[in-house]
Amino acid sequence: MTLSGEEGQQAKKTKNFAKKLQKYFPEIPIEFEDERFTTDIAEERLSAVLKSKKKKKQKLDSISAVVILESYLSKNPS
């Protein structure tokens, strides 16, 4: 999704892939999570604990994934 609220090209590709995947695993629900600001949030968290740009860059994807998971779990606590 873009900042204006429109579905972006990657979101369309992801949803098409999910439709194909759902055919093979119909019993497993597929949910989508907004990840537009996860890199910014991850960078803020890393800046609070790491000073090395190289170390921040190495950890950025992992921390972004944590942010996405936290967001999902906060909406689905069970």
N, C-alpha and C positions, 0 to 999 in steps of 0.2 A: 504494500500500500504506500502511496506517495504521501507527502506532507499535506497535500490538498485533499486527501481522502480517497483519491482514485486508486484503482488497482493497477499496480505497475506490471511491467513485463515479467519480472521474475516471479511475482505472485501468481500470475496466470500460468506460468510453466509449472510452478509448484502444485497448484490446484489440479492441473491436468494430470500430473504424475500421481497425485493422491487418488484421483478417480480410477486410474488404471490399477493402482495398488489395492484399492478397496475391492475390486473384482476378485482378487486372489485371497483376500482376508476380510470377508464381509462382517465377521463377528467382532472385529477390532475397530473401535471408533477412531477416526482421524480428526484431530483438532489442530487448529492453527493458532499461532501466537504472534502478536505484533512485536517485531524486533527492531523497529526503526531507530530507537534511541539507545539500544543496548551497548553499542560501542562507546558512546559518550559516557554512559554510566560506568562502564568498565574502566575507561580512562581515568575518571574521577577517583574511583576506588584505588586504582593502581598508583595514582599520583600521591595518595595519602600514605602509602607504605613503601613505595619504591622511587628512587631518584634516577636510576640508570634508564635512559631511553631504550637501550638494547634489551634490558630485562623486561621493561614494560611491554615492548613489542612482542617478546617471546610469550608473554602471559595473556595478551589481549584477547585472543580467541577463546581461551579457556574461561576467562572471567566473563566474557560476553555470554558464553553458554550458561554459566551459573546464573547470570541475570535473567536470561530467558526462562530457565527452569524455576527460579524463585517466583517470577511473575506468574507462570502457569500454576504452581503449587498454591500461591496465595488466592487464586480464583477457584481452585479445586482442592480444598483441604483434606478430603477423605482419602 
